[in-house]
Amino acid sequence: MTRDRGHDHTHDTAAAGSGQLKIALVATTGIAVLELSGGIAAHSLALLSDAAHVTMDVVALAIALAASIQSMRPANERQTFGFARLEILAGLGNSALLLAVTVLIVVEAIKRFMHPELPAGSLMVLIAAIGLAVNVGIGVMLVRTDQHSLNLRAALLHIGGDALGAIAVVIGGFVILSTGASWIDPALSLFVSLIILAGIVNVARQAMHVLLESAPDHARLPLVRDRICACDGVVAVHDLHVWTIGSGSHVLSAHVVLDDRRLSEATAVLNRINAAMHDDFGIAHVTVQFECESCEDDDRVVCTQVEPRSREPVSTPGT
């Protein structure tokens, strides 16, 4: 028995969130172009590094926007879960590209340490301050949209990283203006490179968990199993699986053993399970197979999995 709870709410959230993400995408793209041109004009490696960081978030926001739009597309006979995992592939490609860019930034920073070049501190401060103001505005807009959307919350984290990088460049620009220390610029670029690397590692880790069909961190199997068993009428749960299709899209399937009751009463139990999974774990797509008798005690995750048979010695004639 399958039930998609909150299906209409998901579409409403996606429609509302996509509009905010479009604004955030356009504004963030503007920041990336501004910092890139400003970094070239000011000879600031820190600004160029932050431009690379913002570019990563431009792609991340584009992926979030695509996920928001794709989530409203119906599945077809071949892509039965839709196209949500396209964002995973795009995220991995984006991470690989940014890793290469980050390596180039680090190499250039080392060269700047050996051959210092004083950037235009005032231009650094001006451009980074503009970027910071835009990031704060985007962040406030996303906060007011929908805090229950994992997709929008992820976008908000990217904007927060942009703001952190902009603050670092603003402070560095003031230090350069007051002290004339040219080493501040390559040091800031290394700091921003660390932020980029942290984002790359996070994207790669999340992509790995999705592709391996791991249970989400907020929906560990023991917690989900205990919550289902707490529903009235449920005796036991086995063959329980929870995995992620795309951003904020989680799926659950399970065999649920019921107590002795009429078949017509199973719908009420299903509604309770669906409500618990949606409200407590954000799982909207739940597939349950009801049973009236439990299988033998088995601590395997997949109790129907066939274990390899142990090989017995083959007897030969005369032995």
N, C-alpha and C positions, 0 to 999 in steps of 0.2 A: 504494500500500500504506500503510495507516494503522495506527498502534499507539499506544495510550495507556499509557505506562509510568508506574507509580506511582499508578495510579487508586485502588487501595484505600488506599494511604498517604495520598493527598489527602483521602479521606473520613475516615480516622482522625484526621488532623490537624485537619480542620474540626470534627469532633465534639468533640475535646478542647479545641480553641481556643475554641469557642463558649461552653463553660462558664466559662472564665476571662474571656472578654469580657463575659459577663452580669454577673459580679461587678464587673468594672471599670466597667461602664456604671452600675450601681446606685450604687457608691461615688462616682463622678465626678459623677453627678446630685446626690447629697447635698452634695458640696462646692459645686457651683454654687448650690444653694438657700441653703446656709449663708452663702456670701460675698455673695450678693445681699441677704439679710436683714441681715447684718452691715454691709454697706456703707451701707445705708439708715440703720441705727441709729447707726453711727459717723460718718455724714456724710462717708464716705471715697470719693472718686472713684476712687482706686487700687483699692480692693476691688471696686467696681462694675465697673471695667474688667477686673479679673482674673476676675470672675464671667462677664463676656461671653466672655473667652478660654476659660474652662472650659466654658461652654455650647457653644462651637465644637467642643471636644473631645468633649463629650457626643454631639453629632450625628455626629462622626467615628467614635466608638466604635460608635454605633448602625449606621452604614453598614458598619463592619467586621464587626459581628455579623450584619447582614443578608447581607453577602457570604459569610460563613462558612456560614450556613444555606442560602442560595440555591445555593451551590456543590454541595450535596448533592442538589439537585433535578435530575431528569433533563430533558434537552432534549426539546422536542416538535417536531412537524412544521413549526411556524412559526418558533419561536425555536430554531433548530438548535444554537446555541451557548449556550442558556440565557438567564438574566436578569442576568448579571454586570454589564452596563453600566448597570443601574438605579442602581448606586452612583455612577457618574460623573455622571448627571443630578442625583441628590440632592446630591452634593458641590458642583456648580456652583450649585444653588439655595441651599445653605447658605452658600457663599462670598458670594453677592450679598447675602443678608440680613445677614451679619456685616460686610460692607463698609459697609452703611448704619448699623449700630450703631456701628462704629468712627468714622465721620464725626461722629456725635452725641457720642461720648466726647471727641473732639478739640475740638469746638466748646465743650463744657462745660469742658474743661481750660483753654482760653484765657480763658473767663469767670472761672474760679477764679484765674487769674494776675492778672486785673484787679481782682477782688473776692475777696481771700483769705478762706478759711474753714478754721479749725483743726479737723481731725478728732480723734476719740478714738483716740490712738495705742495705748493699751493694748488696746483692743478690736480694732484692726487687727492687732496682733501675735498676739493669742490666736487669732483666726479664721484668719489666714494660716498660723499654725503648725499648727493642726489640719489644714488642707488639705494642707500640706507632708507631714505624717506619713502621711496617707492616700495621697498620691501615691507616696511611697516604698514603702509596703506594696504598692500595685498594681504598681509597677514591678518589685519583687522577684518577685511572683507571675508576671508575664508573662515575665520572664527565665528562670524555671525551667520554663516550659511547653514551648516549641518554638522554638529559634532559627532553624530552617529555614523557618518560616512568614513570608512577606513581609507577610502581613496583620497578624500579631501584632507584627512588628517596627515596622510603621507605627503601630500603636496605642501601642507603647512610646515612640515619638518624641513623640506627642501628650502622653503622661503626663509625659515629660521637660520639655516646654514648660510644662506646668502647674506643675511643681515649680520651674522657673526664675522664673515669675511670682510664686509664693508666697514664694520666698526674697527677691525684690525688695521685696515688701510688708512682710515681717518686718523687713528692714533699715531700710526707710523708716519703719516704725512706731517703731523704737527711736530713730532720728534725731529724729523729731518729739517723742518723749517727752523727749529730752535737750536739744534746742535750741529747741523750740517753733516751728520754721520751717514755716509753713503752705504754702510753695511746693513742699515735698517731695511732697505728695499729688498735685497735678496733674502734676508732673514724672514721678512713677511711673506715672500713668495714660497719659501719652504713651509711656513705655517699653513698657508692656504693649500699647498700641495698635500699636507697631512689631512686636511679636511676632505679634499677630493678622494684621497686613498681610503679614508674611513667610509665615505659614501660608496665607493666601488666595492669594498669588502662587504658592506651591508647588502648591496644589490645582488652580488654573487651568492651570498649566503641564503638570501630569500629565494633566489631563482633555483638554487640547488634543492631547497626544501620542497618547493612546488613541483619540480621535475621528478623528485623522488617520492612524491605523493605523501609527504610527511604530514602528521597531524599538526595543525596550527598551535603556536605556543599557548594561546588562550583557551584551547579546547583539547587538552591532554586526555587520552583515553580513560584513565582512572576517574577523572572528574566527570567526563561525559557519561561513563557507565553508571557511576553512583547517582547522577542526576536522573537518568532514565529509570533506574531501579527505584528511585524515590517516588515515581509516579504511581498513583493508585491503580492497582490491577496488574502491575508488572511483577513477575516473580524473578526473572533472571534475564541477562543479556549476553549474547555471544555473537561471533562473527561481526564485531563492531569495527567499522572503518570510518575515519574522518580524514578528508584531504581538501586541498585548495585547488580551484580551477583558475582563478585570477584574483586581482585585487578585491578583497572583501567578499569573494564568492567562495563559500565553503559548502561541502557536500558530506552527507552522512548516510551510511547504510548499516543495517543491523538486523539480526534475528532476535526477536523479543518474545520471551516466554510469558504467557498470561496465566492467571489463575483460572479456575473453572468457572466460566461465564458464557453467556450466549454470544454468538458471533456478531449479532447486531450491536452489542455493547462495545465491540472493539473500536468502533469509530470514536467514541468518547476518549478511549485510552490514547488513540492516535493523535487526537486533538491536544491532549495534555502533553504528549511527548513533543509534538511540533512546537507548541507554545514555549515549553521549557528550553528547547534547543535554540529557538529564535531569540528569546529574551535573554538567556544566560550566556549563549556562545555566539550569537549572530549567524547561526546556520539556518539558511532559508530552505535549502533543498534536502529533504529527509525522506529516505526510502526504508520502510520497515516491513519485515516479514514476520507475521505473528505465528507462534507455535504454542501448543498446549503441553508439550512434554520436552523436558530439557535433555540435551545430549549428555553423555558421560562427562564427569569432571575433566577439564582439559585446560591447561594454562597457556596454550598456544593462542596467538591472536586470531589465526584462522583455524578454527577447530575442524573444518572440513578438508583441510590440507592433507594430502596423502604423504605419509612419512615413507622414506625409502626403506624397503624391506631388507632385513639383515640376510646376508648370504649364508646359506647353510651348506656344510660340506657335501659335495656330491659323492654318493657311494658308487663304487664300481663293482662289477661282478666279482665275486670271490673275496670281497673284503668285508 
